[in-house]
C-alpha cells in the first residue's frame, strides 16, 4: 500500500515506542502487563499508515470535467455564493473529510496557479459552516480555460496541520497531488456559476476521480 511520505514522521516514532515498551517489559519480567500498552501503541502506529494511504486514482480525461480535490462527503452546496477571492457570485461546494477518509488533496482542474495563501485562524469543527471563513486554511486560485477555480484546505477541530506544496506560477494538472491535511478536515471549492453540478448533498466523492461539475469554456 502506497502511503504519503508524511506518514513516516509519525509511524517510526510510534514503532520505536513499541520496541522500547516490549524490551522493557521482557527484561523486567512483566511483559504480559505491558503488552496491552504495546498493543495500543501499535494500533495507533498502523492507523497512521492507514490515514496517510495514497491510492491510485483514474483521472477523467475530459478537461471540462471538474474533479473533487479530496475524499469525503458533500456537506454543503451554495449556488449563489459571493466569492471573496474573485468578487463574483459563484457556486461553492464543501466537502467534509473524516479521519477515515484518504487525506491526499489533488488539483481539480488543469491551469496555472495564480495565487496561494496560507491563512491563520480558528479550529472550529470541520462540519461547522463557519469553519470556511474562520478556520486556518490554505487558498489556491487556479486560472483555467474554464474560468477561475478556488480550492481551500481547511483545518478542523482535530486537524491542525495543512501541507500545501502548490506555489504561485506552478502548472496545475488535474488529478495531480498538491498537499494533504492531517487528521480530519474540510475542503471548499468554488467555480463559475455556469458550471453544471454533478453532485448533490450527501454524495461521497473521491479525490481526483469523482466528477463534481462540467465547466463551460470562457469566451
C-alpha positions as CSV (number, residue, x, y, z in Angstrom):
1,X,0.0,0.0,0.0
2,X,1.4,3.4,-1.0
3,X,1.5,6.0,1.7
4,X,2.3,9.7,1.8
5,X,5.9,10.5,3.0
6,X,4.5,12.5,5.9
7,X,3.4,9.2,7.5
8,X,6.9,8.2,8.5
9,X,7.5,11.1,10.9
10,X,4.6,9.7,12.9
11,X,4.8,5.9,12.3
12,X,8.6,5.4,13.0
13,X,8.5,7.1,16.5
14,X,5.4,5.1,17.4
15,X,7.2,1.9,16.3
16,X,10.2,2.9,18.4
17,X,7.9,3.3,21.4
18,X,6.5,-0.2,20.8
19,X,10.0,-1.6,20.7
20,X,11.1,0.2,23.9
21,X,8.0,-0.9,25.8
22,X,8.3,-4.5,24.6
23,X,12.0,-4.7,25.6
24,X,11.4,-3.0,28.9
25,X,8.7,-5.5,29.8
26,X,10.6,-8.5,28.6
27,X,13.8,-7.8,30.6
28,X,11.9,-6.8,33.7
29,X,9.7,-9.8,33.9
30,X,6.3,-8.2,33.4
31,X,5.9,-8.5,29.6
32,X,2.3,-9.6,29.9
33,X,1.4,-6.5,31.9
34,X,2.9,-4.1,29.4
35,X,1.8,-6.0,26.3
36,X,-1.5,-4.1,26.4
37,X,0.3,-0.8,26.1
38,X,2.3,-2.2,23.3
39,X,-0.8,-3.3,21.5
40,X,-2.4,0.2,21.9
41,X,0.6,2.0,20.5
42,X,0.9,-0.5,17.7
43,X,-2.7,0.1,16.7
44,X,-2.1,3.9,16.6
45,X,1.1,3.3,14.5
46,X,-0.7,1.2,11.9
47,X,-3.7,3.7,11.9
48,X,-1.2,6.3,10.9
49,X,-0.3,4.3,7.8
50,X,-4.0,3.8,7.0
51,X,-4.7,7.5,7.4
52,X,-1.8,8.5,5.1
53,X,-2.7,5.9,2.4
54,X,-2.3,7.2,-1.1
55,X,-4.3,5.0,-3.5
56,X,-4.2,5.2,-7.3
57,X,-7.0,7.2,-8.9
58,X,-8.2,7.1,-12.6
59,X,-8.4,10.8,-13.7
60,X,-11.3,11.6,-16.1
61,X,-9.8,12.7,-19.4
62,X,-12.3,15.4,-20.3
63,X,-10.7,18.7,-19.4
64,X,-14.1,20.3,-18.8
65,X,-14.9,17.9,-16.0
66,X,-14.0,19.3,-12.6
67,X,-12.9,16.6,-10.2
68,X,-13.1,16.5,-6.4
69,X,-10.0,17.8,-4.7
70,X,-10.4,15.3,-1.9
71,X,-12.2,12.3,-0.5
72,X,-15.3,12.8,1.7
73,X,-18.9,13.7,1.7
74,X,-20.6,16.7,0.1
75,X,-21.6,18.7,3.1
76,X,-22.8,21.9,1.7
77,X,-23.7,23.5,-1.7
78,X,-24.1,27.2,-2.3
79,X,-25.4,28.1,-5.7
80,X,-25.2,31.9,-5.2
81,X,-22.0,32.3,-3.2
82,X,-20.3,35.7,-3.2
83,X,-16.7,34.5,-3.5
84,X,-14.4,36.9,-1.7
85,X,-11.4,35.7,-3.8
86,X,-12.9,36.8,-7.1
87,X,-15.7,39.2,-6.0
88,X,-18.2,37.3,-8.1
89,X,-21.3,35.3,-7.3
90,X,-20.3,31.6,-7.9
91,X,-21.1,28.1,-7.0
92,X,-19.4,26.7,-3.8
93,X,-19.2,23.0,-2.8
94,X,-18.0,22.0,0.7
95,X,-16.5,18.5,1.4
96,X,-16.2,17.1,4.9
97,X,-13.3,14.6,5.4
98,X,-13.5,12.3,8.4
99,X,-10.4,10.7,9.9
100,X,-11.2,7.6,7.9
101,X,-11.0,9.3,4.5
102,X,-8.0,9.5,2.3
103,X,-6.5,12.9,3.0
104,X,-4.3,13.4,-0.1
105,X,-5.5,16.6,-1.9
106,X,-5.5,16.9,-5.7
107,X,-5.9,19.7,-8.3
108,X,-9.5,19.7,-9.5
109,X,-8.7,21.2,-12.9
110,X,-5.7,21.9,-15.1
111,X,-4.4,25.5,-15.4
112,X,-2.0,27.9,-13.9
113,X,-1.7,28.5,-10.1
114,X,-2.3,32.2,-9.9
115,X,-2.3,32.7,-6.2
116,X,-1.6,30.7,-3.0
117,X,-2.2,32.0,0.5
118,X,-1.8,30.3,3.9
119,X,-4.0,31.9,6.5
120,X,-4.2,31.6,10.2
121,X,-7.4,31.2,12.1
122,X,-9.6,29.2,14.5
123,X,-10.0,25.4,14.8
124,X,-13.8,25.0,14.7
125,X,-15.2,21.6,14.0
126,X,-14.9,21.0,10.2
127,X,-18.7,20.3,9.9
128,X,-19.4,23.8,11.3
129,X,-20.1,26.0,8.2
130,X,-18.4,28.9,9.9
131,X,-15.1,27.0,9.5
132,X,-14.9,28.1,5.9
133,X,-14.5,31.7,6.9
134,X,-12.9,31.5,10.4
135,X,-10.6,28.4,10.5
136,X,-6.9,28.3,9.5
137,X,-6.7,27.4,5.8
138,X,-4.8,27.4,2.5
139,X,-6.3,29.1,-0.5
140,X,-5.3,28.2,-4.1
141,X,-6.6,30.2,-7.1
142,X,-6.3,28.4,-10.4
143,X,-6.7,30.2,-13.7
144,X,-8.1,27.7,-16.2
145,X,-9.6,27.8,-19.7
146,X,-12.9,27.4,-17.9
147,X,-12.6,30.3,-15.5
148,X,-11.0,30.7,-12.1
149,X,-11.3,27.8,-9.7
150,X,-10.7,28.4,-5.9
151,X,-9.8,25.5,-3.7
152,X,-9.3,25.7,0.1
153,X,-7.8,23.2,2.6
154,X,-9.4,24.0,5.9
155,X,-8.4,22.6,9.3
156,X,-10.9,21.2,11.8
157,X,-11.2,20.5,15.5
158,X,-8.6,17.7,15.3
159,X,-6.7,18.6,12.1
160,X,-4.1,21.2,13.0
161,X,-1.7,20.9,10.1
162,X,-2.1,21.8,6.4
163,X,0.5,20.6,3.9
164,X,0.3,22.6,0.7
165,X,3.0,22.2,-2.0
166,X,1.4,24.5,-4.6
167,X,3.1,27.8,-5.4
168,X,2.1,30.7,-7.5
169,X,3.2,30.2,-11.0
170,X,3.0,26.4,-10.9
171,X,1.2,24.5,-13.6
172,X,-1.7,22.6,-12.1
173,X,-2.5,19.3,-13.7
174,X,-5.9,17.9,-13.0
175,X,-5.7,15.0,-10.6
176,X,-2.1,15.6,-9.5
177,X,-1.4,15.7,-5.8
178,X,-0.6,19.1,-4.2
179,X,-0.9,18.5,-0.5
180,X,-2.8,17.0,2.4
181,X,-4.5,17.8,5.7
182,X,-3.6,15.8,8.8
183,X,-6.3,14.1,10.8
184,X,-9.8,15.2,9.7
185,X,-10.7,18.3,7.8
186,X,-12.8,20.2,5.2
187,X,-12.3,21.3,1.6
188,X,-14.2,24.0,-0.2
189,X,-14.1,24.6,-3.9
190,X,-15.7,27.5,-5.8
191,X,-16.4,27.5,-9.6
192,X,-18.2,29.8,-12.1
193,X,-22.0,29.8,-11.7
194,X,-22.2,28.5,-15.3
195,X,-20.8,25.1,-14.2
196,X,-23.3,22.2,-14.3
197,X,-23.1,20.4,-11.0
198,X,-22.9,16.6,-11.0
199,X,-23.0,16.1,-7.2
200,X,-25.7,16.5,-4.5
201,X,-25.7,16.9,-0.7
202,X,-24.6,13.7,1.0
203,X,-22.8,12.3,-2.1
204,X,-19.5,10.5,-1.4
205,X,-16.6,11.8,-3.5
206,X,-13.1,10.5,-4.3
207,X,-10.3,12.9,-4.9
208,X,-9.1,13.1,-8.5
209,X,-11.7,10.7,-9.9
210,X,-15.2,11.9,-8.9
211,X,-16.6,14.5,-11.3
212,X,-18.1,17.4,-9.4
213,X,-19.2,19.6,-12.3
214,X,-18.9,20.1,-16.0
215,X,-17.4,23.5,-16.8
216,X,-18.2,25.8,-19.7
217,X,-15.2,27.4,-21.6
218,X,-14.7,31.1,-21.1
219,X,-15.3,33.3,-24.1
